Amino acid sequence: MKLSLSFLLIIAISERCFSQSVHLSDQLNKNQITVVNREISVYEAEGIELNAREGDGLAILSQIEFKSGTIDLEIRGENNPGKSFVGFAFNVQNDSTFEAVYFRPFNFVVQEPIRKSHMAQYIFHPVYTWYKLREERTGEYEGEMQAPPDPDDWFKVKIRIKDHKVNVFVNGEAFMEVDRLTYSTSSKVGLWVGNGSSGRFKNLVILDSE
């Protein structure tokens, strides 16, 4: 029996990729989220919310494994200058060592060109903080959207993580590509909020390419 090229391609892709929808509220109810420096609660039935507190916060998804592929997620911060930093962490090695892509919703509506360029950020803690990257590699690990969303509403995030690159999309717009500052040694991922920030998250879908 002959197999078509398209059928063989579908088989090859299915062997390399695994898609998983993650209901965050279910993860919370099953005690499958490890929370660091935050309180966590169900938000809008299927989502979760991390409260505001001094210092960074993490919600590590203890049953999820991921190293490379694509993350789809809806995030909601707020238009609260200096107090809304919301994003996704990967390669989580411990409470303080991880990579993350995060957003500053209060910069979605600013007019100053310099602040517009600070809408999103890639970091690798504890070595490469936002401050170190901005001081030493200005403009290389931050990005500006041409059509930023409402800072008080949900926005759709796609983060494509490869061995050496990270690409970031918001509401379908590709706007940031960065070189990774480390290699993956951990398959743990989580939700991240910055100093003084709360955050809401839902509709997480993971497409693992390994």
N, C-alpha and C positions, 0 to 999 in steps of 0.2 A: 504494500500500500504506500502510495506517495503522499507526503505531507507538504502542504503549501508553505512557502517562505514566510508568509504572514502568521501562519499557525505556529511555526517553529519559533518565530520572534516572540509571540505571546508567551510561549512556554519558557523561553530564556528570561524574559522580563519577570515572570511570576516567580522564577527560581531565585532571582536576585532581590526582589522588592517585596516588602510586607507592609500592608497598610492596616493601621489600627486606629479606630475611633475610641477616644478616652473620655468617658463621662466623669468629669472631675468630682461632681457631687457624690457619685457612687464610690469613687476612690476614697473620698473623705469618710463616708459612712462605713466603709469596710476597714477603716484604720490603715489605709495604704498610702497615706501621705505623712511624711516626716516634716514637721514644721520647726523652723529655726527663727527665733526672735520675733514671732508674730502670733496672734490669735487668728484662727481660721474658722469660717462659717460658710454654709450653703448660701448661694446667691442666685436668685431667679431660677430656682428648681434644679437646673443642670450645671450651673456654674459654681464657683467658689469666690470668696472674698478674703483678702488678707488685710488686717487693720493697720493703721498708722502707728509707728513707734520709732523712737530714736535708733539709728543704725540700720543696716541692710537686713532684709528678711528673705527667707527661702522657704518654699514648699516643695520638698523633694518627693518625686513620685516613685515610691520604693519598689513597685512591681513592674515598672517600665524600664526597658533597656533600649538604648539608642546611641549610635556613634556617628553615623553619617546618613544623609538622606534629606528629607524635607519635613519641616514642622509647619502645620497650619493651625492657627489659633486666633480667637477673638479676645481682644484686650480692651479694658476700659479704665482710664485714669481720670484726671480732672484738670480744669484750667486753674491751677493753684501754683503760682510761680514758686519754684524752688522746693516744692513739696509734692511732686507727682512724677515718680520715676518707676516705670512699669515694664517688665520684659520677661524673657525666657532664658534660663541658664542651662548649659549643657557641659559635658565633660566635668561633672561635679565630683570632685575627688574627696572633699570634706566640706565642712561648713564655711570655710573661707577660701577654698581653692576651686575655681571654676571659670569657665568662659560664659559670657552672656551678651545678648543683644537686648538693649532696652530703649525706651522712648521717653521723651519729655513732652507730654501733651501741651503743657503751657507754652511751649515754643511753636506750636502749630499755627498760632494766630499772631505772632509778633511781626513787626515791620522792619526791625533793624536787621540788616543783612548778616551780621555776625551771629546773631541769635538764631536766625533762620537755619544756619548751617549746623546748628546744634539740636536738631529735632530727634536724632537717633544716635546711638552710641554702641560700639563694640568694646568689650573689656576682657581682660584675663587677670582675675584677682588671685593672689594679692600683689603680683609683680607689676602688672600694667593696669593701673587705675585710670579713670577718665582724666584725672588731673595730670598724671605723668604723660599720658598719650597726647593730651592737648599741648603740654609744654614742649615735649620733645619731638612729636610727629604731628604737628598742627594740621588739621583738616583731613588726615589720613584715615581716621577711624570714627568719623562722625558723618552725618549726611543730612541733606535737605530734600524735602518732597516738593514737587511742583504743584500738587493738588492735595494738601494736607487735610485730614478729616476734622470734624468737630472735636475739640479737645475734651468735651464732656460726654461724648457718645462712644459706642463700641466701634472699633475699627478692626479690619481683618489683616492679619499678619501672616506672611509666608517667609520662613527662614530656611534657606537651602545651605546645608552644611556639608562640605567636602573635606578631604584630607588637608588641603592647603588654603581653601577659600571659604568665605561666607557671603552669601547673597541675601539681600533683604528686600522684601516687597510689602507695600501697604495698599490695601484695596486694589490690588492688581498692578500697582505702579512699581517698577523696579527703580530703586534710587540709591542703593548702597552696595558696594562690593569691596570686601576687605581681605587682606591676607591674614590667615590665622597666626597667632603668636605662640602657639604650642601645638603639640600633637595630642590626640585623644588617648588617655590612659584609663578613663572611666566611662561606663555606659549609662551613668545616672544623669537624669535631667530633672528640671524643676521650674517652678514659677518664681520670679524674682521681683522684689520691690526695694527701692532705695531708701535712704535716710529720710525719716519723717513721712513716708509715703504709704498710702493704702493702694489696693489694686483689685480689680475684678477680672476673672478669666473664665472662658467657656469654649465649647466646640473645638477641643484639641484633637487633631488628626495627625498621626505620625506615619510617614512613609519611609521605612527603613530600607536603605539600599544595600545593606550587608547580608 
